Amino acid sequence: MPIFSTYDGTALAYHLVGEGEPLICLPGGPMRAARYFGDLGGLSRVRQLVLLDLRGTGDSAVPQDPSTYRVDRLVEDVEALRAHLGLERADVLGHSASGELAALYAATYPQRLRSLTLVTPGAGVLGLPATDQDRRDAAELRAHEPWYAGARAALDEIQAGRATPGSWAGIRPFMYGRWDAAAQAHAAESPAQRNAEAGSLYYPQGELDTDATVAALRELPVPVLVLAGEYDGGPSPDRAAELAALFPHAEFVVQKGAAHFPWMDDPGAFVRAVTAFLDPAVSSVQAGGIRLAYRTWGDPSAPPVVLAHGRSGSSLDWAGVAEQLSARHRVYALDFRGHGLSDWPGRYSFEFFRDDLHAFLEARNLSGATVIGHSMGGAAALLLAERHPALIGTLVIEDAPTLLPLDPPRPHAERPEGELGFDWQVVPSTDAQLNAPDPAGRERLGDITAPALVVGGSRSHIDQDQLAWMAGQIPGGRYVSVDAGHLVHTDNPQAFLAALRAFGVG
């Protein structure tokens, strides 16, 4: 357990979890030991978590001066940790009450910050306190839960000024999206992990210059993620959105089904959202109510090309081709819902993927772009080009299913063991559609007005005669066969790119 000495000589402890670039994590409570973070739902697989025990908590020493428990004075401990780690600029994550600490650090040391992640953050010191009504509204969302009556009675007692240790314990179910055994064990550890005396001194009364802090945050030059829980009342999603609006470079995410500890409620959703934010090569956009992650290459002013991956893939599948195309194009490669770092909502169809592509094009103002879709992404692009012919400038379909009924139909697929980079529910959902596709998908091919190239892999499992037929149904459509399997752009990238160039793309 590493120890360092902060500005006033107090010995502070921190814990390292995982490997990779450091992410300084500040615990809430207020003044709760950092071990409640665990590995942040598996975020430690992509970043090294630096879990700081704030002074007087966990393995850190008790300071001589209790006034240093104030949130504004804890800022200097965070700066001392950054310097101790030898980081020129730090990525900082603050949870709950330490969202305020992290924000104050950002306002005080903006030049020492690389990114700021605020997870279900408090914002009272910024003039945005959670209200009793916020908490009642959030509680009402859980009225169907078997524990609701007791928890709501405890909340009413607290809001009536009759708080007891029992009532504080009684509202714990509201803090979790699922009040299961893991959540109950996590909540039960809280009292022993908190320094109640330090917590009572955390918020100074009327001694912070809120206006000056907010003014500094409005000029903050670094990216900020504000992540709220759908069921959280402190902050509610609306209050968290107000906080996000303070920052000039903020991304706002509401994690579905989550409350105050989102990494406990849905670790995958939490890790995908935070990983996408922290990776400088990845951006995200809210498109049709779904957070879609995407990668870009090339000059932003160049003609746009949008790459749509196949089933079980991601934007990373296009890296080699994208590098080549970026010499003359601005290249965008998105992760469809249920894939990569985008949201995994659990419901999938070719029509949903079509809608993802549509919403992405509109959100990024890419009407008229060249769209290249592989397999599932190609089917989505075809459906979009049929429905909105003017939206796509040029269409390239790479070895996509022709939406003719499969003969024989695909049997039930068994999920492979281990973690997957996509939501397995995608497979049975789309297999059912491939076995009995909506005939409108093939009947409306003649509605496509964009110049269209269909690229097939001569060694693919996709019926190439059907691909040639599909190209013939599109007015002015062209079919070309490449010596490759189903993953044409991976198996034979140079021939694939040559086909694009011959068609005027690349």
Phi, psi and omega in degrees: 000113182289146179231142171221161180259126182271189192302329183255014178089356179292133179276119181249143181253151171217161185235135181257125180232122178087186182228168180113196179291141183291143172232110180286123184245123183253121186279154178267217181132290355289155177066054175250141179299146191288349186294345178293343176295330188059231175252021180053049174070014182105006176299338179294348177285341181242343178220151172277118181276125176256097188266107184273127167276111178300154183309136180080007179232156176053234183263007177276156183282157174278129182284159177290326184253108182298339180293346179282359172285348180300141185301323181290332179277337175293341177307321182291333175292320178296318179294323178295323177294316178303314180295319179300322180283349180074029181267126175296315175221142188247147165270125186236133175241129175238135180247139172055237182299332179279357166299323177290319176299315180296321179294319178295322176298317180298320181290328184274322185233057182299331181286348180258006185249136175257322176204159181228122178245120182246112185256120185035059192276144165291154179214021181299321181289351176257012178083016181232061183288149171292141183255164175301323180293322176305315184288324177293318179298318179295321180298322181299332178295343183253015186300340180277352184285145181295337181267002191299314187302314180293319181292322180291322177298320178295319178297318180297322178297316180296315183288342176273002179084017181244043182293138174225164174306326180292321180289324176297319176294327184292335182269002183303324180302331179294342185277353185232144177290332176228120180269066181261187184299321180295318179294319180296321178292319178299316180293323182295336180281346188301311184302319181287338181271347184263143169261097187297322180296314179297320179298326180290341180257001187296317183260112176289149183268104173068020184252001179259143178271086184300317183299317180294321179295314180297320179298320179293320180292329178293344178253006186298124187272004186252160177290144182229134171248126171249115183247119180250157174263137182305323185260005184280142175254354182213078011267153168287161176305322179295318179293321178294325177295323176297320177297313181302326182293345178289334189263141180285341184230057186254146169245135183241128182229133170252118180276119182296139175073006183253158175239236190275342180238074191296333179288340174279323187285318178209087184304320182297313180298318180297311183294320179298316182295315183287321178298315179300320180292317186283340180278114183295344179275354185243138171239165177225153178218142173277117185228110180063033180083002180243136174278117179252125176272149179205162178238154181228153175219152170090177182291125180301338181270356181283162179302135187278142171233131179247127182253128183242116188283171178270179182299137180073005180262198178197179178300332181296338180299338186263003192308312183295313179295320181298320178299319180292315182292333185291350177297331182232359186224157164271117188253131176241129174234119183260158167264119175295161173308145179077006182225148173054229186262008176279173177296148176245083187284346176097348179239131189218148173193166175298328179291322176296320179292323173303315182293325175301312181297317179300310182296324179294314179301319181287319182296326181262009177056052185248026175302133182090002180289159167283130180243126178243117183240131178259132172051245179305318178295328176291319177297318178298319180294321177299313181297324179290317181295329176290317185281323183231076188302329185276352186284328184255130180282309178223141186238129174235123181248119182253108172046051182268154174297144185272001179061033165261145182304134180286138179222106003283160179291156178290135178283173177300131182265137178267135179292131176289161179288158173087179180286146178240154177273012178209164180280121184302332182301340176303321188293303180296329180295313182280330175300319179298322179288325178293326179289325181220073185288155173295122182298341180298332181299322179268335182286339184258013179302330179290349179278349182287128181252344181289145170305130189231133174242128175252119182252123179248155174261122186297338180252017182280159173284345177288134180294113184288332175295322177293323177296317178298320177299316181300315179301324180290338179280343181269125180305120181075011181291150182230141178244138175222139179257137180240143178289090184194168172273206184295323179274072188302312186289345176265317182291321184216069187298325183291320177292323177297313179295324178296321177296320178296316181298320179295338179266359178095013179241129177109000000 
